[in-house]
Amino acid sequence: MMNCRRATRLMSESKERPLSATERMALRVHTMMCSACRRFDGQLDFLSQAAQRYKSKPNPDDEPKA
Ligand SMILES: [Zn+2]
């Protein structure tokens, strides 16, 4: 089984490039058995969505204050 370091690295990379079938399989097996990495993947999704929202706003300083 791959270690957590490799698993989290693959999760990050999967946001930037398609993983190979072997990588996806190994990652899937790891996250099935490792709750820490499942949590990490959830956080990564949250962060990448937040980053997407941020990027879609060219100048966040122009936003009206609530
Ligand atoms: Zn892990």
PDB file of the backbone (N, CA, C, O) and the ligand in Angstrom, with CONECT records:
HET     ZN  A 101       1
ATOM      1  N   MET A   1       0.849  -1.209   0.000  1.00  0.00           N
ATOM      2  CA  MET A   1       0.000   0.000   0.000  1.00  0.00           C
ATOM      3  C   MET A   1       0.877   1.248   0.000  1.00  0.00           C
ATOM      4  O   MET A   1       1.915   1.293   0.660  1.00  0.00           O
ATOM      5  N   MET A   2       0.454   2.235  -0.732  1.00  0.00           N
ATOM      6  CA  MET A   2       1.235   3.470  -0.764  1.00  0.00           C
ATOM      7  C   MET A   2       1.128   4.190   0.582  1.00  0.00           C
ATOM      8  O   MET A   2       0.168   3.981   1.324  1.00  0.00           O
ATOM      9  N   ASN A   3       2.086   5.013   0.889  1.00  0.00           N
ATOM     10  CA  ASN A   3       2.000   5.731   2.156  1.00  0.00           C
ATOM     11  C   ASN A   3       1.198   7.035   1.989  1.00  0.00           C
ATOM     12  O   ASN A   3       0.855   7.435   0.876  1.00  0.00           O
ATOM     13  N   CYS A   4       0.914   7.678   3.121  1.00  0.00           N
ATOM     14  CA  CYS A   4       0.051   8.860   3.106  1.00  0.00           C
ATOM     15  C   CYS A   4       0.692  10.014   2.338  1.00  0.00           C
ATOM     16  O   CYS A   4       0.008  10.799   1.681  1.00  0.00           O
ATOM     17  N   ARG A   5       1.983  10.096   2.432  1.00  0.00           N
ATOM     18  CA  ARG A   5       2.679  11.184   1.745  1.00  0.00           C
ATOM     19  C   ARG A   5       2.454  11.088   0.235  1.00  0.00           C
ATOM     20  O   ARG A   5       2.148  12.073  -0.436  1.00  0.00           O
ATOM     21  N   ARG A   6       2.615   9.869  -0.269  1.00  0.00           N
ATOM     22  CA  ARG A   6       2.422   9.647  -1.707  1.00  0.00           C
ATOM     23  C   ARG A   6       0.951   9.846  -2.077  1.00  0.00           C
ATOM     24  O   ARG A   6       0.634  10.398  -3.130  1.00  0.00           O
ATOM     25  N   ALA A   7       0.070   9.393  -1.206  1.00  0.00           N
ATOM     26  CA  ALA A   7      -1.361   9.499  -1.498  1.00  0.00           C
ATOM     27  C   ALA A   7      -1.793  10.963  -1.586  1.00  0.00           C
ATOM     28  O   ALA A   7      -2.500  11.349  -2.516  1.00  0.00           O
ATOM     29  N   THR A   8      -1.369  11.772  -0.620  1.00  0.00           N
ATOM     30  CA  THR A   8      -1.776  13.177  -0.633  1.00  0.00           C
ATOM     31  C   THR A   8      -1.149  13.913  -1.817  1.00  0.00           C
ATOM     32  O   THR A   8      -1.745  14.823  -2.393  1.00  0.00           O
ATOM     33  N   ARG A   9       0.054  13.499  -2.158  1.00  0.00           N
ATOM     34  CA  ARG A   9       0.700  14.114  -3.318  1.00  0.00           C
ATOM     35  C   ARG A   9      -0.086  13.817  -4.601  1.00  0.00           C
ATOM     36  O   ARG A   9      -0.306  14.698  -5.432  1.00  0.00           O
ATOM     37  N   LEU A  10      -0.501  12.562  -4.737  1.00  0.00           N
ATOM     38  CA  LEU A  10      -1.281  12.184  -5.914  1.00  0.00           C
ATOM     39  C   LEU A  10      -2.606  12.942  -5.962  1.00  0.00           C
ATOM     40  O   LEU A  10      -3.065  13.343  -7.031  1.00  0.00           O
ATOM     41  N   MET A  11      -3.214  13.132  -4.786  1.00  0.00           N
ATOM     42  CA  MET A  11      -4.480  13.879  -4.750  1.00  0.00           C
ATOM     43  C   MET A  11      -4.281  15.298  -5.259  1.00  0.00           C
ATOM     44  O   MET A  11      -5.089  15.809  -6.034  1.00  0.00           O
ATOM     45  N   SER A  12      -3.203  15.928  -4.819  1.00  0.00           N
ATOM     46  CA  SER A  12      -2.916  17.279  -5.295  1.00  0.00           C
ATOM     47  C   SER A  12      -2.669  17.279  -6.795  1.00  0.00           C
ATOM     48  O   SER A  12      -3.177  18.134  -7.521  1.00  0.00           O
ATOM     49  N   GLU A  13      -1.882  16.308  -7.251  1.00  0.00           N
ATOM     50  CA  GLU A  13      -1.561  16.247  -8.673  1.00  0.00           C
ATOM     51  C   GLU A  13      -2.799  15.984  -9.510  1.00  0.00           C
ATOM     52  O   GLU A  13      -2.898  16.441 -10.649  1.00  0.00           O
ATOM     53  N   SER A  14      -3.747  15.242  -8.941  1.00  0.00           N
ATOM     54  CA  SER A  14      -4.943  14.894  -9.717  1.00  0.00           C
ATOM     55  C   SER A  14      -5.769  16.130 -10.062  1.00  0.00           C
ATOM     56  O   SER A  14      -6.601  16.092 -10.969  1.00  0.00           O
ATOM     57  N   LYS A  15      -5.537  17.238  -9.327  1.00  0.00           N
ATOM     58  CA  LYS A  15      -6.243  18.478  -9.662  1.00  0.00           C
ATOM     59  C   LYS A  15      -5.606  19.170 -10.864  1.00  0.00           C
ATOM     60  O   LYS A  15      -6.207  20.049 -11.482  1.00  0.00           O
ATOM     61  N   GLU A  16      -4.384  18.760 -11.184  1.00  0.00           N
ATOM     62  CA  GLU A  16      -3.654  19.433 -12.255  1.00  0.00           C
ATOM     63  C   GLU A  16      -3.410  18.575 -13.481  1.00  0.00           C
ATOM     64  O   GLU A  16      -3.192  19.089 -14.579  1.00  0.00           O
ATOM     65  N   ARG A  17      -3.446  17.278 -13.291  1.00  0.00           N
ATOM     66  CA  ARG A  17      -3.232  16.384 -14.435  1.00  0.00           C
ATOM     67  C   ARG A  17      -4.034  15.121 -14.202  1.00  0.00           C
ATOM     68  O   ARG A  17      -4.293  14.746 -13.059  1.00  0.00           O
ATOM     69  N   PRO A  18      -4.436  14.452 -15.299  1.00  0.00           N
ATOM     70  CA  PRO A  18      -5.146  13.189 -15.130  1.00  0.00           C
ATOM     71  C   PRO A  18      -4.195  12.124 -14.595  1.00  0.00           C
ATOM     72  O   PRO A  18      -3.078  11.982 -15.091  1.00  0.00           O
ATOM     73  N   LEU A  19      -4.631  11.384 -13.593  1.00  0.00           N
ATOM     74  CA  LEU A  19      -3.793  10.304 -13.066  1.00  0.00           C
ATOM     75  C   LEU A  19      -3.909   9.084 -13.963  1.00  0.00           C
ATOM     76  O   LEU A  19      -4.917   8.887 -14.641  1.00  0.00           O
ATOM     77  N   SER A  20      -2.870   8.275 -13.957  1.00  0.00           N
ATOM     78  CA  SER A  20      -2.926   7.021 -14.712  1.00  0.00           C
ATOM     79  C   SER A  20      -3.869   6.054 -14.005  1.00  0.00           C
ATOM     80  O   SER A  20      -4.208   6.247 -12.837  1.00  0.00           O
ATOM     81  N   ALA A  21      -4.288   5.021 -14.715  1.00  0.00           N
ATOM     82  CA  ALA A  21      -5.195   4.037 -14.124  1.00  0.00           C
ATOM     83  C   ALA A  21      -4.569   3.404 -12.887  1.00  0.00           C
ATOM     84  O   ALA A  21      -5.251   3.157 -11.893  1.00  0.00           O
ATOM     85  N   THR A  22      -3.273   3.146 -12.955  1.00  0.00           N
ATOM     86  CA  THR A  22      -2.571   2.539 -11.821  1.00  0.00           C
ATOM     87  C   THR A  22      -2.572   3.480 -10.620  1.00  0.00           C
ATOM     88  O   THR A  22      -2.806   3.053  -9.489  1.00  0.00           O
ATOM     89  N   GLU A  23      -2.310   4.751 -10.870  1.00  0.00           N
ATOM     90  CA  GLU A  23      -2.285   5.734  -9.783  1.00  0.00           C
ATOM     91  C   GLU A  23      -3.667   5.871  -9.150  1.00  0.00           C
ATOM     92  O   GLU A  23      -3.805   5.900  -7.928  1.00  0.00           O
ATOM     93  N   ARG A  24      -4.676   5.954  -9.995  1.00  0.00           N
ATOM     94  CA  ARG A  24      -6.036   6.087  -9.470  1.00  0.00           C
ATOM     95  C   ARG A  24      -6.418   4.896  -8.601  1.00  0.00           C
ATOM     96  O   ARG A  24      -7.018   5.048  -7.537  1.00  0.00           O
ATOM     97  N   MET A  25      -6.060   3.718  -9.075  1.00  0.00           N
ATOM     98  CA  MET A  25      -6.389   2.502  -8.333  1.00  0.00           C
ATOM     99  C   MET A  25      -5.683   2.477  -6.986  1.00  0.00           C
ATOM    100  O   MET A  25      -6.298   2.181  -5.961  1.00  0.00           O
ATOM    101  N   ALA A  26      -4.390   2.788  -6.989  1.00  0.00           N
ATOM    102  CA  ALA A  26      -3.617   2.758  -5.757  1.00  0.00           C
ATOM    103  C   ALA A  26      -4.150   3.794  -4.771  1.00  0.00           C
ATOM    104  O   ALA A  26      -4.228   3.541  -3.569  1.00  0.00           O
ATOM    105  N   LEU A  27      -4.514   4.961  -5.294  1.00  0.00           N
ATOM    106  CA  LEU A  27      -5.033   6.028  -4.457  1.00  0.00           C
ATOM    107  C   LEU A  27      -6.385   5.624  -3.863  1.00  0.00           C
ATOM    108  O   LEU A  27      -6.677   5.900  -2.699  1.00  0.00           O
ATOM    109  N   ARG A  28      -7.183   4.979  -4.670  1.00  0.00           N
ATOM    110  CA  ARG A  28      -8.497   4.562  -4.215  1.00  0.00           C
ATOM    111  C   ARG A  28      -8.402   3.526  -3.100  1.00  0.00           C
ATOM    112  O   ARG A  28      -9.125   3.591  -2.106  1.00  0.00           O
ATOM    113  N   VAL A  29      -7.509   2.584  -3.285  1.00  0.00           N
ATOM    114  CA  VAL A  29      -7.300   1.564  -2.256  1.00  0.00           C
ATOM    115  C   VAL A  29      -6.825   2.228  -0.964  1.00  0.00           C
ATOM    116  O   VAL A  29      -7.275   1.873   0.126  1.00  0.00           O
ATOM    117  N   HIS A  30      -5.928   3.179  -1.092  1.00  0.00           N
ATOM    118  CA  HIS A  30      -5.401   3.851   0.096  1.00  0.00           C
ATOM    119  C   HIS A  30      -6.503   4.637   0.818  1.00  0.00           C
ATOM    120  O   HIS A  30      -6.645   4.523   2.036  1.00  0.00           O
ATOM    121  N   THR A  31      -7.264   5.413   0.091  1.00  0.00           N
ATOM    122  CA  THR A  31      -8.272   6.242   0.761  1.00  0.00           C
ATOM    123  C   THR A  31      -9.393   5.386   1.350  1.00  0.00           C
ATOM    124  O   THR A  31     -10.049   5.798   2.306  1.00  0.00           O
ATOM    125  N   MET A  32      -9.615   4.196   0.784  1.00  0.00           N
ATOM    126  CA  MET A  32     -10.621   3.313   1.396  1.00  0.00           C
ATOM    127  C   MET A  32     -10.194   2.896   2.791  1.00  0.00           C
ATOM    128  O   MET A  32     -11.026   2.685   3.673  1.00  0.00           O
ATOM    129  N   MET A  33      -8.871   2.780   2.983  1.00  0.00           N
ATOM    130  CA  MET A  33      -8.360   2.247   4.248  1.00  0.00           C
ATOM    131  C   MET A  33      -7.855   3.342   5.183  1.00  0.00           C
ATOM    132  O   MET A  33      -7.539   3.063   6.340  1.00  0.00           O
ATOM    133  N   CYS A  34      -7.773   4.561   4.710  1.00  0.00           N
ATOM    134  CA  CYS A  34      -7.114   5.598   5.492  1.00  0.00           C
ATOM    135  C   CYS A  34      -8.056   6.801   5.651  1.00  0.00           C
ATOM    136  O   CYS A  34      -8.278   7.554   4.703  1.00  0.00           O
ATOM    137  N   SER A  35      -8.595   6.966   6.841  1.00  0.00           N
ATOM    138  CA  SER A  35      -9.559   8.049   7.056  1.00  0.00           C
ATOM    139  C   SER A  35      -8.886   9.412   6.990  1.00  0.00           C
ATOM    140  O   SER A  35      -9.510  10.391   6.580  1.00  0.00           O
ATOM    141  N   ALA A  36      -7.627   9.487   7.386  1.00  0.00           N
ATOM    142  CA  ALA A  36      -6.914  10.769   7.331  1.00  0.00           C
ATOM    143  C   ALA A  36      -6.842  11.282   5.898  1.00  0.00           C
ATOM    144  O   ALA A  36      -7.039  12.471   5.646  1.00  0.00           O
ATOM    145  N   CYS A  37      -6.563  10.387   4.967  1.00  0.00           N
ATOM    146  CA  CYS A  37      -6.455  10.809   3.572  1.00  0.00           C
ATOM    147  C   CYS A  37      -7.824  11.088   2.961  1.00  0.00           C
ATOM    148  O   CYS A  37      -7.944  11.918   2.060  1.00  0.00           O
ATOM    149  N   ARG A  38      -8.848  10.404   3.442  1.00  0.00           N
ATOM    150  CA  ARG A  38     -10.194  10.754   2.982  1.00  0.00           C
ATOM    151  C   ARG A  38     -10.529  12.186   3.382  1.00  0.00           C
ATOM    152  O   ARG A  38     -11.078  12.952   2.589  1.00  0.00           O
ATOM    153  N   ARG A  39     -10.198  12.533   4.604  1.00  0.00           N
ATOM    154  CA  ARG A  39     -10.437  13.908   5.064  1.00  0.00           C
ATOM    155  C   ARG A  39      -9.624  14.903   4.246  1.00  0.00           C
ATOM    156  O   ARG A  39     -10.115  15.960   3.851  1.00  0.00           O
ATOM    157  N   PHE A  40      -8.370  14.537   4.002  1.00  0.00           N
ATOM    158  CA  PHE A  40      -7.513  15.431   3.230  1.00  0.00           C
ATOM    159  C   PHE A  40      -8.107  15.686   1.853  1.00  0.00           C
ATOM    160  O   PHE A  40      -8.100  16.818   1.369  1.00  0.00           O
ATOM    161  N   ASP A  41      -8.621  14.639   1.223  1.00  0.00           N
ATOM    162  CA  ASP A  41      -9.186  14.796  -0.111  1.00  0.00           C
ATOM    163  C   ASP A  41     -10.387  15.733  -0.079  1.00  0.00           C
ATOM    164  O   ASP A  41     -10.574  16.544  -0.986  1.00  0.00           O
ATOM    165  N   GLY A  42     -11.197  15.620   0.964  1.00  0.00           N
ATOM    166  CA  GLY A  42     -12.337  16.516   1.108  1.00  0.00           C
ATOM    167  C   GLY A  42     -11.900  17.956   1.256  1.00  0.00           C
ATOM    168  O   GLY A  42     -12.496  18.860   0.672  1.00  0.00           O
ATOM    169  N   GLN A  43     -10.858  18.165   2.038  1.00  0.00           N
ATOM    170  CA  GLN A  43     -10.347  19.524   2.234  1.00  0.00           C
ATOM    171  C   GLN A  43      -9.768  20.077   0.946  1.00  0.00           C
ATOM    172  O   GLN A  43      -9.902  21.262   0.640  1.00  0.00           O
ATOM    173  N   LEU A  44      -9.123  19.195   0.198  1.00  0.00           N
ATOM    174  CA  LEU A  44      -8.519  19.612  -1.065  1.00  0.00           C
ATOM    175  C   LEU A  44      -9.604  20.076  -2.040  1.00  0.00           C
ATOM    176  O   LEU A  44      -9.440  21.081  -2.732  1.00  0.00           O
ATOM    177  N   ASP A  45     -10.708  19.336  -2.085  1.00  0.00           N
ATOM    178  CA  ASP A  45     -11.812  19.736  -2.953  1.00  0.00           C
ATOM    179  C   ASP A  45     -12.341  21.101  -2.531  1.00  0.00           C
ATOM    180  O   ASP A  45     -12.598  21.969  -3.365  1.00  0.00           O
ATOM    181  N   PHE A  46     -12.498  21.274  -1.226  1.00  0.00           N
ATOM    182  CA  PHE A  46     -12.989  22.538  -0.716  1.00  0.00           C
ATOM    183  C   PHE A  46     -12.045  23.680  -1.100  1.00  0.00           C
ATOM    184  O   PHE A  46     -12.482  24.741  -1.545  1.00  0.00           O
ATOM    185  N   LEU A  47     -10.752  23.440  -0.920  1.00  0.00           N
ATOM    186  CA  LEU A  47      -9.774  24.478  -1.232  1.00  0.00           C
ATOM    187  C   LEU A  47      -9.728  24.787  -2.719  1.00  0.00           C
ATOM    188  O   LEU A  47      -9.615  25.950  -3.107  1.00  0.00           O
ATOM    189  N   SER A  48      -9.814  23.756  -3.558  1.00  0.00           N
ATOM    190  CA  SER A  48      -9.720  24.030  -4.991  1.00  0.00           C
ATOM    191  C   SER A  48     -10.971  24.753  -5.475  1.00  0.00           C
ATOM    192  O   SER A  48     -10.901  25.568  -6.395  1.00  0.00           O
ATOM    193  N   GLN A  49     -12.119  24.459  -4.858  1.00  0.00           N
ATOM    194  CA  GLN A  49     -13.332  25.201  -5.219  1.00  0.00           C
ATOM    195  C   GLN A  49     -13.218  26.656  -4.779  1.00  0.00           C
ATOM    196  O   GLN A  49     -13.625  27.568  -5.499  1.00  0.00           O
ATOM    197  N   ALA A  50     -12.667  26.859  -3.600  1.00  0.00           N
ATOM    198  CA  ALA A  50     -12.475  28.222  -3.118  1.00  0.00           C
ATOM    199  C   ALA A  50     -11.508  28.973  -4.026  1.00  0.00           C
ATOM    200  O   ALA A  50     -11.704  30.153  -4.318  1.00  0.00           O
ATOM    201  N   ALA A  51     -10.464  28.279  -4.468  1.00  0.00           N
ATOM    202  CA  ALA A  51      -9.490  28.903  -5.361  1.00  0.00           C
ATOM    203  C   ALA A  51     -10.137  29.257  -6.693  1.00  0.00           C
ATOM    204  O   ALA A  51      -9.861  30.313  -7.261  1.00  0.00           O
ATOM    205  N   GLN A  52     -10.997  28.375  -7.188  1.00  0.00           N
ATOM    206  CA  GLN A  52     -11.691  28.653  -8.445  1.00  0.00           C
ATOM    207  C   GLN A  52     -12.553  29.905  -8.313  1.00  0.00           C
ATOM    208  O   GLN A  52     -12.561  30.764  -9.195  1.00  0.00           O
ATOM    209  N   ARG A  53     -13.269  29.994  -7.210  1.00  0.00           N
ATOM    210  CA  ARG A  53     -14.126  31.167  -7.004  1.00  0.00           C
ATOM    211  C   ARG A  53     -13.279  32.424  -6.938  1.00  0.00           C
ATOM    212  O   ARG A  53     -13.633  33.462  -7.498  1.00  0.00           O
ATOM    213  N   TYR A  54     -12.158  32.312  -6.246  1.00  0.00           N
ATOM    214  CA  TYR A  54     -11.292  33.470  -6.099  1.00  0.00           C
ATOM    215  C   TYR A  54     -10.757  33.919  -7.452  1.00  0.00           C
ATOM    216  O   TYR A  54     -10.731  35.109  -7.765  1.00  0.00           O
ATOM    217  N   LYS A  55     -10.319  32.919  -8.264  1.00  0.00           N
ATOM    218  CA  LYS A  55      -9.753  33.241  -9.567  1.00  0.00           C
ATOM    219  C   LYS A  55     -10.777  33.880 -10.495  1.00  0.00           C
ATOM    220  O   LYS A  55     -10.425  34.690 -11.352  1.00  0.00           O
ATOM    221  N   SER A  56     -12.060  33.510 -10.321  1.00  0.00           N
ATOM    222  CA  SER A  56     -13.077  34.029 -11.222  1.00  0.00           C
ATOM    223  C   SER A  56     -13.405  35.484 -10.922  1.00  0.00           C
ATOM    224  O   SER A  56     -14.111  36.141 -11.688  1.00  0.00           O
ATOM    225  N   LYS A  57     -12.888  35.987  -9.798  1.00  0.00           N
ATOM    226  CA  LYS A  57     -13.086  37.398  -9.470  1.00  0.00           C
ATOM    227  C   LYS A  57     -11.780  38.134  -9.702  1.00  0.00           C
ATOM    228  O   LYS A  57     -10.835  37.971  -8.930  1.00  0.00           O
ATOM    229  N   PRO A  58     -11.711  38.941 -10.752  1.00  0.00           N
ATOM    230  CA  PRO A  58     -10.453  39.589 -11.102  1.00  0.00           C
ATOM    231  C   PRO A  58      -9.937  40.515 -10.011  1.00  0.00           C
ATOM    232  O   PRO A  58      -8.729  40.601  -9.790  1.00  0.00           O
ATOM    233  N   ASN A  59     -10.835  41.201  -9.334  1.00  0.00           N
ATOM    234  CA  ASN A  59     -10.383  42.140  -8.312  1.00  0.00           C
ATOM    235  C   ASN A  59     -11.272  42.056  -7.071  1.00  0.00           C
ATOM    236  O   ASN A  59     -12.251  42.792  -6.953  1.00  0.00           O
ATOM    237  N   PRO A  60     -10.930  41.168  -6.158  1.00  0.00           N
ATOM    238  CA  PRO A  60     -11.775  40.936  -4.980  1.00  0.00           C
ATOM    239  C   PRO A  60     -11.942  42.185  -4.133  1.00  0.00           C
ATOM    240  O   PRO A  60     -12.928  42.310  -3.407  1.00  0.00           O
ATOM    241  N   ASP A  61     -10.995  43.112  -4.214  1.00  0.00           N
ATOM    242  CA  ASP A  61     -11.085  44.332  -3.410  1.00  0.00           C
ATOM    243  C   ASP A  61     -12.238  45.219  -3.822  1.00  0.00           C
ATOM    244  O   ASP A  61     -12.683  46.072  -3.054  1.00  0.00           O
ATOM    245  N   ASP A  62     -12.729  45.016  -5.053  1.00  0.00           N
ATOM    246  CA  ASP A  62     -13.834  45.828  -5.538  1.00  0.00           C
ATOM    247  C   ASP A  62     -15.191  45.359  -5.036  1.00  0.00           C
ATOM    248  O   ASP A  62     -16.211  46.011  -5.260  1.00  0.00           O
ATOM    249  N   GLU A  63     -15.190  44.219  -4.353  1.00  0.00           N
ATOM    250  CA  GLU A  63     -16.486  43.703  -3.901  1.00  0.00           C
ATOM    251  C   GLU A  63     -17.104  44.607  -2.867  1.00  0.00           C
ATOM    252  O   GLU A  63     -16.418  45.126  -1.987  1.00  0.00           O
ATOM    253  N   PRO A  64     -18.403  44.795  -2.976  1.00  0.00           N
ATOM    254  CA  PRO A  64     -19.073  45.590  -1.954  1.00  0.00           C
ATOM    255  C   PRO A  64     -18.968  44.930  -0.602  1.00  0.00           C
ATOM    256  O   PRO A  64     -19.088  43.709  -0.502  1.00  0.00           O
ATOM    257  N   LYS A  65     -18.752  45.684   0.412  1.00  0.00           N
ATOM    258  CA  LYS A  65     -18.669  45.116   1.762  1.00  0.00           C
ATOM    259  C   LYS A  65     -20.075  44.811   2.280  1.00  0.00           C
ATOM    260  O   LYS A  65     -21.012  45.586   2.093  1.00  0.00           O
ATOM    261  N   ALA A  66     -20.185  43.670   2.929  1.00  0.00           N
ATOM    262  CA  ALA A  66     -21.509  43.254   3.389  1.00  0.00           C
ATOM    263  C   ALA A  66     -21.934  44.065   4.603  1.00  0.00           C
ATOM    264  O   ALA A  66     -23.025  43.857   5.134  1.00  0.00           O
TER     265      ALA A  66
HETATM  266 ZN    ZN A 101      -3.326   7.943   4.186  1.00  0.00          ZN2+
END
